[in-house]
């Protein structure tokens, strides 16, 4: 399990995985499926790990603290993203926009930012057809205008 050998390939993107289960779970990201459901609030997740960390947050187990502001996080990934977004200086932010030279700490942030330059709106409302630059804005639209 802990070997670096990755023999299971995703046929959609080519990414390699150490186990068939990890590869199959990864497929959810392509299919936009979220089979893992929180028993408390009903929120759904693409992976068991996502649900696990969500449940830890319910239990107040935010045992990783930011060294700058001491905010708690359930995993290192969330702590890293928080640090890069809120506290990193320019030299620590390694994603630079090719259009305006603004820097970002994560690939997801620059990807979201680049949409503003190219006017891409990949998140489409299945009720009225309006499109949005982020999934968060689409969810707000659904909540406010369609009571979803």
N, C-alpha and C positions, 0 to 999 in steps of 0.2 A: 504494500500500500504506500509506503514512504519512498519507494524507489523513484528515480527520475524518468523511468521509462514510460513513455506515453504512446500506447499502441491503438487507442480508439479515436478515430477521426470523425469530426462532424462533417457530413457530406455537404452541408450548406455553406460553411465558411472555411473549412480546412483546419480549424483549431484541433489540437490533439489533447487527449485526456488519458489519465492513468487507469481509469476504470470505465466499464461500460455504463454503470450507473451515473457517473459524473457526466459522461457524454450525453446520455439520455436526458438528464436534468437540464443540461445546457441547451438542448433543443427547445425548451420552453421559452428561451429568450428570443428565438426566431419566430416561434408560433404565437407569441404573446399570450401564452397560457400561464395561469397561476393556480396550480392544483392544490397548494398548501394553504389551509384556511385557519386563521386565528379563532380559537373557540370562544374567546371573550368578546371580540368586537366584529368578527367576520371579515377583517381585512385579509386579502389574499396575497400569496407570494409565489415567485417562480421557483424558489429552492427551499429545501428543508432548513438550510443554514439561515436564510432570510427570516423564516418563521421563528427559528430558535432565538436569534438575536432580538426579534420583536418581543417574544415572550419574556426574555431577560429584562427588557425595558419595562414591561408591565410589572415585574417583580421588584423593580427598583435596583437592579443589579448593574448599575452604570459604574463599574469599578475601575475604568481607565479614565484618568483625569488629564485635562489639558494643562500643560506646564505654565501657560500664560494666564488663563482665566479660571482654571479649575473646574470647568464644565465637565460633567461625566458622560462617558460613552460606553456602549456595550461591546465594541470591538475596535481593533487598531485601525481598520480601514476608515471608519467613521471619524475617529480622532484625527487621523492624518488629513482627511478632506477638510474638517473643521479648521485645523491649524493652517493649512495652505490658504483657505478662503479668508480667514479672519486675522491671522497674525504674521504670515510669511512676508518677508520683504521682497522687493523686486528680484533680487539675485536668487531667491529660492523658488520663484515661480518660473517654471521652465517651458510653458506653452505661450508662444508669442503670436498674436494675430498678424497675418500677412497683409491685412488691409490698413490697420491703424496702429500697429505695434503695441497695443495694450497686452499686458501679460496676465496669465492665469496659472493657478496652481494645479488644476486637474484637466484631463482631456475632456471630461464631460462639460466643464465650464466653457472651454474655448469652443467646443462644438456648438453649444447653445448660443454663444456670442456670435459665431460666424453666420448663423442663420439670420441675424439682424442685417448683415451686409448683403447677403444674397436673396433676402426676402423669402426664404424657404419656410413653409408652414406645414410640416409633415403630420401634425396631429389633427385629425378631422372628426367633427361631430357626426355621429351616425344618425342623429335625429334631424338636424337642419342643414348639415353640409358645410357649416362654417369651419375654417381651418385656423390653427394656432401654432405659434413657434415652439411652445413647450407643452408637455403633458399636463403640468400643473395648471396652466391657464385653461386648457380644455376641461379639466376636472372642475374647476371653478365655474366655467361656463355651464356645464351640465348641471351642477348643483343650483346655480342661480336662475337659469332660464328653463330648465327642463325637469327640475326637482328630482334629479337622479343622484 
